[in-house]
Amino acid sequence: MTKITIDQVKNLREKTGAPVIRVKKVLEEVAGNETRAFKLLQKEGFEKAAKRQGRETGQGVIATYLHHNKKIVGVVELLCETDFVARNEMFSKLADELAMQVASLDPKNADELMDQDYIRDTQKKISDLVKEVIAKTGENVRIGRIYRIELGDGRE
């Protein structure tokens, strides 16, 4: 039997948001293989996220990203179920990343944004980032309104 270390459990818990007992059990099932354990825990988290999709999202934040040239701004409304999650650092970071994505790639709506490759890691879709936060917070999270303004583009 493979010895599971506290560091392995802590590392996977931080990456997936799964309960400590579940992380330890999965690590034992896969003989300590962290990569396999991560994939299993991530899949479980995504399945749980899918079940939360219909829940009401009446709280959230509005995030903005102003490009360094001060000529492009992205605005994102990121919604969740409670103000507790809305104040969570992980949730705020997601909102900030989404605002930057909007400024950079100009999606026309939230659905198009969800289908885009994440600019910092093209192996992931924006929908994957949202699902990861859902799995870690245990709440439904969704993208509301998005806007991109570019100086002089003439759109109204």
N, CA, C and O of each residue as an XYZ file, in Angstrom:
624
protein
N       0.839     -1.187      0.000
C       0.000      0.000      0.000
C       0.883      1.250      0.000
O       1.838      1.350      0.771
N       0.552      2.185     -0.865
C       1.320      3.421     -1.000
C       0.981      4.380      0.136
O      -0.183      4.551      0.497
N       2.021      5.001      0.690
C       1.817      5.977      1.767
C       1.411      7.315      1.148
O       2.102      7.845      0.278
N       0.298      7.844      1.603
C      -0.204      9.129      1.131
C       0.292     10.200      2.101
O       0.085     10.088      3.310
N       0.945     11.233      1.577
C       1.500     12.273      2.438
C       0.519     13.429      2.619
O      -0.385     13.631      1.808
N       0.716     14.164      3.674
C      -0.097     15.342      3.952
C       0.068     16.369      2.829
O      -0.893     17.031      2.438
N       1.287     16.493      2.319
C       1.535     17.444      1.233
C       0.742     17.089     -0.027
O       0.231     17.974     -0.713
N       0.642     15.794     -0.326
C      -0.149     15.372     -1.486
C      -1.614     15.775     -1.303
O      -2.240     16.323     -2.211
N      -2.144     15.496     -0.121
C      -3.547     15.812      0.159
C      -3.770     17.322      0.094
O      -4.729     17.792     -0.518
N      -2.878     18.069      0.727
C      -3.000     19.534      0.752
C      -2.941     20.114     -0.667
O      -3.740     20.980     -1.022
N      -2.002     19.637     -1.462
C      -1.833     20.111     -2.837
C      -3.092     19.877     -3.667
O      -3.574     20.788     -4.340
N      -3.620     18.666     -3.620
C      -4.816     18.347     -4.403
C      -6.051     19.065     -3.867
O      -6.927     19.457     -4.638
N      -6.120     19.234     -2.569
C      -7.247     19.967     -1.976
C      -7.263     21.408     -2.485
O      -8.319     21.937     -2.832
N      -6.081     22.044     -2.529
C      -5.993     23.420     -3.021
C      -6.362     23.512     -4.498
O      -7.015     24.469     -4.914
N      -5.955     22.538     -5.282
C      -6.224     22.560     -6.728
C      -7.684     22.288     -7.064
O      -8.223     22.857     -8.013
N      -8.328     21.410     -6.280
C      -9.668     20.954     -6.651
C     -10.782     21.471     -5.757
O     -11.934     21.539     -6.186
N     -10.464     21.836     -4.526
C     -11.493     22.249     -3.586
C     -12.268     21.087     -2.999
O     -13.232     21.297     -2.262
N     -11.866     19.871     -3.310
C     -12.550     18.685     -2.801
C     -12.266     18.515     -1.303
O     -11.226     18.957     -0.815
N     -13.182     17.880     -0.579
C     -12.958     17.642      0.851
C     -11.705     16.792      1.091
O     -11.367     15.926      0.284
N     -11.033     17.049      2.196
C      -9.790     16.354      2.538
C      -9.980     14.838      2.531
O      -9.151     14.109      1.986
N     -11.061     14.370      3.131
C     -11.303     12.918      3.208
C     -11.450     12.329      1.808
O     -10.949     11.238      1.538
N     -12.141     13.051      0.910
C     -12.326     12.557     -0.461
C     -10.991     12.544     -1.205
O     -10.697     11.600     -1.938
N     -10.187     13.587     -1.016
C      -8.873     13.644     -1.667
C      -8.028     12.461     -1.232
O      -7.417     11.789     -2.063
N      -7.991     12.202      0.078
C      -7.192     11.080      0.608
C      -7.676      9.745      0.042
O      -6.869      8.901     -0.348
N      -9.001      9.560      0.001
C      -9.560      8.307     -0.510
C      -9.203      8.094     -1.985
O      -8.828      6.989     -2.380
N      -9.319      9.144     -2.795
C      -8.993      9.032     -4.221
C      -7.506      8.742     -4.400
O      -7.137      7.912     -5.232
N      -6.649      9.413     -3.633
C      -5.213      9.138     -3.707
C      -4.912      7.680     -3.371
O      -4.068      7.055     -4.012
N      -5.593      7.145     -2.380
C      -5.409      5.732     -2.030
C      -5.870      4.822     -3.159
O      -5.225      3.814     -3.451
N      -6.993      5.176     -3.799
C      -7.536      4.374     -4.900
C      -6.586      4.324     -6.100
O      -6.541      3.323     -6.815
N      -5.833      5.395     -6.319
C      -4.935      5.459     -7.478
C      -3.470      5.281     -7.071
O      -2.564      5.682     -7.801
N      -3.251      4.691     -5.928
C      -1.906      4.366     -5.422
C      -0.978      5.587     -5.391
O       0.200      5.494     -5.736
N      -1.529      6.731     -4.972
C      -0.706      7.922     -4.804
C      -0.395      8.700     -6.067
O       0.350      9.678     -6.011
N      -0.942      8.297     -7.205
C      -0.691      8.997     -8.468
C      -1.478     10.318     -8.477
O      -2.693     10.327     -8.676
N      -0.766     11.427     -8.258
C      -1.426     12.729     -8.131
C      -2.112     13.179     -9.415
O      -3.170     13.805     -9.364
N      -1.527     12.869    -10.553
C      -2.125     13.275    -11.829
C      -3.471     12.587    -12.031
O      -4.456     13.229    -12.396
N      -3.506     11.291    -11.795
C      -4.769     10.543    -11.943
C      -5.790     11.009    -10.911
O      -6.970     11.162    -11.223
N      -5.332     11.234     -9.682
C      -6.232     11.691     -8.627
C      -6.821     13.057     -8.986
O      -8.016     13.288     -8.801
N      -5.980     13.961     -9.500
C      -6.454     15.286     -9.894
C      -7.543     15.174    -10.957
O      -8.580     15.830    -10.863
N      -7.302     14.343    -11.966
C      -8.284     14.195    -13.047
C      -9.613     13.651    -12.528
O     -10.680     14.109    -12.937
N      -9.543     12.666    -11.621
C     -10.775     12.110    -11.055
C     -11.525     13.141    -10.215
O     -12.743     13.283    -10.333
N     -10.793     13.854     -9.374
C     -11.428     14.858     -8.519
C     -11.989     16.016     -9.346
O     -13.055     16.548     -9.037
N     -11.272     16.397    -10.387
C     -11.746     17.466    -11.258
C     -13.034     17.044    -11.970
O     -13.971     17.833    -12.088
N     -13.072     15.804    -12.441
C     -14.266     15.288    -13.113
C     -15.459     15.291    -12.156
O     -16.563     15.684    -12.532
N     -15.231     14.852    -10.924
C     -16.295     14.870     -9.919
C     -16.786     16.293     -9.673
O     -17.988     16.537     -9.560
N     -15.846     17.222     -9.592
C     -16.203     18.623     -9.371
C     -17.027     19.188    -10.514
O     -17.990     19.918    -10.283
N     -16.654     18.854    -11.756
C     -17.400     19.324    -12.916
C     -18.808     18.728    -12.941
O     -19.761     19.398    -13.338
N     -18.938     17.462    -12.516
C     -20.261     16.839    -12.459
C     -21.137     17.533    -11.428
O     -22.326     17.750    -11.661
N     -20.548     17.882    -10.285
C     -21.295     18.614     -9.257
C     -21.669     20.000     -9.758
O     -22.755     20.496     -9.457
N     -20.786     20.626    -10.515
C     -21.051     21.953    -11.063
C     -22.262     21.914    -11.998
O     -23.091     22.824    -11.988
N     -22.357     20.867    -12.795
C     -23.474     20.742    -13.733
C     -24.806     20.664    -12.988
O     -25.818     21.176    -13.464
N     -24.802     20.024    -11.823
C     -26.022     19.906    -11.027
C     -26.448     21.241    -10.429
O     -27.625     21.425    -10.117
N     -25.530     22.160    -10.267
C     -25.834     23.452     -9.641
C     -26.314     24.494    -10.648
O     -26.718     25.588    -10.254
N     -26.276     24.177    -11.922
C     -26.550     25.160    -12.972
C     -27.867     25.901    -12.830
O     -27.923     27.086    -13.158
N     -28.911     25.273    -12.365
C     -30.218     25.919    -12.300
C     -30.430     26.803    -11.091
O     -31.438     27.506    -11.018
N     -29.518     26.790    -10.148
C     -29.709     27.547     -8.909
C     -29.573     29.052     -9.156
O     -28.767     29.490     -9.976
N     -30.371     29.824     -8.436
C     -30.419     31.274     -8.629
C     -29.108     31.952     -8.227
O     -28.482     31.593     -7.230
N     -28.716     32.931     -9.022
C     -27.481     33.679     -8.775
C     -27.823     35.155     -8.608
O     -27.829     35.911     -9.579
N     -28.104     35.558     -7.378
C     -28.520     36.930     -7.118
C     -27.428     37.822     -6.552
O     -27.670     39.000     -6.290
N     -26.243     37.286     -6.360
C     -25.115     38.055     -5.827
C     -23.987     38.037     -6.847
O     -24.094     37.369     -7.875
N     -22.910     38.760     -6.576
C     -21.777     38.739     -7.484
C     -20.969     40.015     -7.436
O     -21.061     40.798     -6.490
N     -20.174     40.210     -8.476
C     -19.317     41.396     -8.582
C     -19.286     41.860    -10.038
O     -19.617     41.121    -10.965
N     -18.875     43.112    -10.194
C     -18.584     43.652    -11.517
C     -17.089     43.920    -11.539
O     -16.564     44.619    -10.672
N     -16.410     43.367    -12.523
C     -14.958     43.545    -12.630
C     -14.626     44.279    -13.913
O     -15.305     44.125    -14.929
N     -13.571     45.081    -13.853
C     -13.119     45.806    -15.035
C     -11.639     45.546    -15.265
O     -10.880     45.273    -14.336
N     -11.257     45.639    -16.518
C      -9.843     45.556    -16.887
C      -9.581     46.704    -17.848
O     -10.231     46.812    -18.887
N      -8.638     47.551    -17.504
C      -8.233     48.654    -18.364
C      -6.872     48.320    -18.942
O      -5.895     48.154    -18.211
N      -6.818     48.222    -20.270
C      -5.566     47.875    -20.940
C      -4.510     48.951    -20.665
O      -4.850     50.111    -20.431
N      -3.241     48.569    -20.692
C      -2.154     49.481    -20.338
C      -2.116     50.742    -21.208
O      -1.616     51.777    -20.769
N      -2.639     50.665    -22.433
C      -2.643     51.853    -23.299
C      -3.828     52.784    -22.999
O      -3.968     53.847    -23.603
N      -4.665     52.364    -22.065
C      -5.843     53.123    -21.626
C      -6.827     53.407    -22.767
O      -7.527     54.419    -22.748
N      -6.876     52.514    -23.753
C      -7.787     52.696    -24.881
C      -8.796     51.554    -25.016
O      -9.688     51.613    -25.863
N      -8.661     50.513    -24.187
C      -9.570     49.372    -24.235
C      -9.920     48.991    -22.799
O      -9.051     48.914    -21.932
N     -11.208     48.756    -22.568
C     -11.646     48.296    -21.252
C     -12.601     47.112    -21.433
O     -13.411     47.084    -22.360
N     -12.487     46.147    -20.535
C     -13.408     45.021    -20.501
C     -14.168     45.062    -19.188
O     -13.587     45.337    -18.138
N     -15.465     44.790    -19.243
C     -16.315     44.796    -18.058
C     -17.080     43.477    -18.020
O     -17.643     43.042    -19.024
N     -17.092     42.840    -16.834
C     -17.787     41.563    -16.681
C     -18.611     41.584    -15.396
O     -18.150     42.024    -14.343
N     -19.833     41.099    -15.517
C     -20.688     40.872    -14.363
C     -20.602     39.371    -14.072
O     -21.042     38.553    -14.880
N     -20.037     39.016    -12.922
C     -19.907     37.614    -12.537
C     -20.847     37.368    -11.364
O     -20.764     38.044    -10.338
N     -21.732     36.406    -11.520
C     -22.796     36.168    -10.549
C     -22.612     34.862     -9.786
O     -22.066     33.889    -10.307
N     -23.081     34.863     -8.536
C     -23.038     33.670     -7.685
C     -24.272     33.669     -6.787
O     -25.133     34.539     -6.913
N     -24.359     32.704     -5.890
C     -25.545     32.561     -5.053
C     -25.515     33.424     -3.794
O     -26.560     33.916     -3.369
N     -24.344     33.617     -3.190
C     -24.274     34.330     -1.914
C     -23.209     35.418     -1.930
O     -22.256     35.360     -2.706
N     -23.383     36.412     -1.062
C     -22.381     37.471     -0.964
C     -21.089     36.948     -0.343
O     -20.023     37.532     -0.540
N     -21.181     35.849      0.406
C     -19.990     35.233      0.978
C     -19.031     34.798     -0.136
O     -17.834     35.077     -0.062
N     -19.540     34.128     -1.152
C     -18.704     33.704     -2.282
C     -18.296     34.907     -3.113
O     -17.177     34.948     -3.625
N     -19.180     35.888     -3.257
C     -18.857     37.084     -4.046
C     -17.639     37.814     -3.475
O     -16.906     38.467     -4.217
N     -17.422     37.707     -2.171
C     -16.269     38.352     -1.532
C     -15.031     37.452     -1.495
O     -13.970     37.876     -1.035
N     -15.160     36.230     -1.970
C     -14.063     35.264     -1.958
C     -12.977     35.679     -2.952
O     -13.282     36.118     -4.061
N     -11.720     35.539     -2.556
C     -10.588     35.933     -3.404
C     -10.570     35.169     -4.733
O     -10.279     35.748     -5.780
N     -10.877     33.885     -4.688
C     -10.876     33.066     -5.902
C     -11.944     33.571     -6.892
O     -11.707     33.623     -8.099
N     -13.102     33.936     -6.369
C     -14.187     34.452     -7.196
C     -13.784     35.792     -7.826
O     -14.002     36.018     -9.016
N     -13.198     36.668     -7.019
C     -12.740     37.972     -7.521
C     -11.671     37.822     -8.588
O     -11.668     38.547     -9.583
N     -10.760     36.873     -8.374
C      -9.697     36.635     -9.356
C     -10.300     36.166    -10.684
O      -9.868     36.600    -11.752
N     -11.296     35.282    -10.614
C     -11.963     34.835    -11.831
C     -12.606     36.024    -12.553
O     -12.475     36.157    -13.769
N     -13.291     36.877    -11.812
C     -13.928     38.046    -12.427
C     -12.888     38.923    -13.120
O     -13.116     39.389    -14.237
N     -11.752     39.151    -12.467
C     -10.690     39.969    -13.062
C     -10.140     39.335    -14.340
O      -9.921     40.021    -15.338
N      -9.922     38.023    -14.299
C      -9.417     37.311    -15.478
C     -10.415     37.376    -16.632
O     -10.025     37.519    -17.791
N     -11.696     37.272    -16.311
C     -12.725     37.336    -17.353
C     -12.784     38.728    -17.980
O     -12.965     38.851    -19.192
N     -12.635     39.775    -17.169
C     -12.634     41.142    -17.704
C     -11.460     41.339    -18.664
O     -11.605     41.976    -19.707
N     -10.297     40.790    -18.307
C      -9.138     40.884    -19.190
C      -9.395     40.107    -20.486
O      -9.032     40.568    -21.568
N     -10.009     38.953    -20.379
C     -10.344     38.131    -21.548
C     -11.272     38.906    -22.486
O     -11.079     38.902    -23.702
N     -12.268     39.564    -21.920
C     -13.213     40.345    -22.723
C     -12.492     41.481    -23.445
O     -12.729     41.717    -24.630
N     -11.614     42.182    -22.731
C     -10.864     43.279    -23.352
C      -9.965     42.765    -24.472
O      -9.792     43.436    -25.490
N      -9.399     41.586    -24.289
C      -8.441     41.043    -25.253
C      -9.091     40.426    -26.486
O      -8.624     40.648    -27.603
N     -10.162     39.652    -26.300
C     -10.703     38.863    -27.407
C     -12.100     39.271    -27.872
O     -12.622     38.688    -28.822
N     -12.706     40.250    -27.229
C     -13.967     40.848    -27.670
C     -15.081     39.841    -27.982
O     -15.609     39.844    -29.094
N     -15.449     38.981    -27.025
C     -16.595     38.103    -27.272
C     -17.871     38.940    -27.334
O     -17.961     39.986    -26.691
N     -18.841     38.488    -28.094
C     -20.076     39.244    -28.284
C     -21.060     39.062    -27.134
O     -21.889     39.938    -26.889
N     -20.978     37.931    -26.422
C     -21.885     37.663    -25.304
C     -21.252     36.624    -24.377
O     -20.168     36.110    -24.652
N     -21.934     36.328    -23.290
C     -21.396     35.403    -22.288
C     -21.195     33.993    -22.856
O     -20.223     33.320    -22.513
N     -22.103     33.550    -23.716
C     -21.959     32.208    -24.308
C     -20.699     32.114    -25.161
O     -19.967     31.126    -25.093
N     -20.450     33.143    -25.962
C     -19.241     33.148    -26.788
C     -17.987     33.197    -25.911
O     -16.984     32.550    -26.211
N     -18.056     33.963    -24.835
C     -16.931     34.029    -23.896
C     -16.646     32.658    -23.297
O     -15.489     32.248    -23.214
N     -17.684     31.951    -22.881
C     -17.517     30.622    -22.267
C     -16.838     29.636    -23.213
O     -16.139     28.729    -22.761
N     -17.034     29.805    -24.523
C     -16.455     28.886    -25.510
C     -15.021     29.244    -25.904
O     -14.358     28.465    -26.588
N     -14.539     30.409    -25.483
C     -13.191     30.832    -25.881
C     -12.107     30.081    -25.105
O     -12.311     29.650    -23.970
N     -10.945     29.937    -25.758
C      -9.759     29.446    -25.064
C      -9.290     30.528    -24.116
O      -9.316     31.711    -24.454
N      -8.863     30.129    -22.936
C      -8.366     31.061    -21.935
C      -7.031     31.614    -22.409
O      -6.149     30.841    -22.783
N      -6.859     32.932    -22.404
C      -5.661     33.532    -22.979
C      -4.383     33.192    -22.220
O      -3.299     33.224    -22.802
N      -4.487     32.872    -20.950
C      -3.285     32.528    -20.171
C      -2.914     31.045    -20.273
O      -1.784     30.662    -19.968
N      -3.865     30.216    -20.700
C      -3.631     28.776    -20.813
C      -4.593     28.220    -21.864
O      -5.738     27.896    -21.547
N      -4.139     28.109    -23.095
C      -5.021     27.704    -24.190
C      -5.463     26.240    -24.107
O      -6.255     25.783    -24.932
N      -4.956     25.512    -23.119
C      -5.430     24.151    -22.897
C      -6.790     24.155    -22.193
O      -7.470     23.131    -22.132
N      -7.175     25.315    -21.666
C      -8.439     25.450    -20.942
C      -9.374     26.384    -21.683
O      -8.943     27.306    -22.375
N     -10.646     26.128    -21.525
C     -11.696     27.023    -22.005
C     -12.127     27.898    -20.824
O     -11.885     27.548    -19.669
N     -12.753     29.015    -21.112
C     -13.290     29.866    -20.051
C     -14.317     29.077    -19.237
O     -14.404     29.241    -18.020
N     -15.082     28.235    -19.897
C     -16.072     27.418    -19.177
C     -15.396     26.530    -18.135
O     -15.980     26.267    -17.083
N     -14.169     26.060    -18.410
C     -13.431     25.255    -17.431
C     -13.086     26.077    -16.194
O     -13.181     25.579    -15.072
N     -12.687     27.331    -16.391
C     -12.361     28.197    -15.251
C     -13.583     28.400    -14.364
O     -13.490     28.345    -13.138
N     -14.725     28.634    -14.998
C     -15.959     28.842    -14.246
C     -16.328     27.564    -13.494
O     -16.705     27.625    -12.324
N     -16.224     26.423    -14.144
C     -16.548     25.143    -13.493
C     -15.625     24.869    -12.312
O     -16.060     24.321    -11.300
N     -14.357     25.247    -12.435
C     -13.417     25.049    -11.330
C     -13.845     25.855    -10.106
O     -13.762     25.366     -8.980
N     -14.298     27.079    -10.321
C     -14.746     27.914     -9.196
C     -16.044     27.353     -8.610
O     -16.232     27.371     -7.394
N     -16.925     26.863     -9.455
C     -18.158     26.232     -8.973
C     -17.812     25.036     -8.090
O     -18.375     24.869     -7.008
N     -16.880     24.206     -8.561
C     -16.501     23.013     -7.809
C     -15.868     23.376     -6.463
O     -16.107     22.703     -5.461
N     -15.064     24.434     -6.442
C     -14.377     24.816     -5.212
C     -15.279     25.551     -4.232
O     -15.097     25.422     -3.021
N     -16.251     26.323     -4.727
C     -17.107     27.101     -3.831
C     -18.386     26.371     -3.451
O     -18.992     26.661     -2.419
N     -18.793     25.428     -4.284
C     -20.046     24.722     -4.023
C     -21.278     25.521     -4.412
O     -22.396     25.148     -4.058
N     -21.085     26.612     -5.137
C     -22.201     27.439     -5.559
C     -22.258     27.536     -7.076
O     -21.263     27.331     -7.771
N     -23.444     27.853     -7.567
C     -23.584     28.136     -8.988
C     -22.911     29.472     -9.277
O     -23.114     30.440     -8.544
N     -22.129     29.531    -10.316
C     -21.453     30.747    -10.758
C     -21.727     30.875    -12.247
O     -21.605     29.911    -13.003
N     -22.100     32.089    -12.655
C     -22.338     32.287    -14.082
C     -21.933     33.702    -14.485
O     -21.894     34.621    -13.667
N     -21.639     33.838    -15.751
C     -21.281     35.136    -16.300
C     -22.564     35.833    -16.725
O     -23.382     35.267    -17.452
N     -22.730     37.060    -16.267
C     -23.890     37.869    -16.642
C     -23.565     38.687    -17.884
O     -23.238     38.139    -18.937
N     -23.659     39.990    -17.748
C     -23.412     40.889    -18.880
C     -21.913     41.117    -19.067
O     -21.136     41.102    -18.112
N     -21.540     41.325    -20.313
C     -20.148     41.661    -20.636
C     -20.137     42.847    -21.599
O     -21.030     43.007    -22.431
N     -19.110     43.664    -21.459
C     -18.958     44.818    -22.342
C     -17.483     45.010    -22.655
O     -16.608     44.728    -21.836
N     -17.236     45.492    -23.848
C     -15.881     45.883    -24.235
C     -15.988     47.230    -24.921
O     -16.789     47.415    -25.837
N     -15.181     48.157    -24.469
C     -15.173     49.485    -25.066
C     -13.764     49.761    -25.561
O     -12.786     49.610    -24.829
N     -13.682     50.170    -26.826
C     -12.396     50.554    -27.405
C     -12.523     51.984    -27.897
O     -13.475     52.333    -28.596
N     -11.572     52.790    -27.531
C     -11.584     54.192    -27.897
C     -11.715     54.338    -29.407
O     -10.919     53.790    -30.169
N     -12.750     55.098    -29.834
C     -12.916     55.425    -31.250
C     -13.484     54.314    -32.116
O     -13.460     54.444    -33.340
N     -14.005     53.205    -31.534
C     -14.514     52.134    -32.399
C     -15.902     52.437    -32.935
O     -16.356     51.761    -33.858
N     -16.597     53.441    -32.381
C     -17.866     53.891    -32.939
C     -19.073     53.052    -32.598
O     -20.184     53.395    -33.003
N     -18.899     51.943    -31.853
C     -20.066     51.126    -31.484
C     -20.872     51.850    -30.415
O     -20.317     52.566    -29.581
N     -22.158     51.661    -30.449
C     -23.021     52.278    -29.442
C     -23.858     51.246    -28.770
O     -24.653     51.575    -27.888
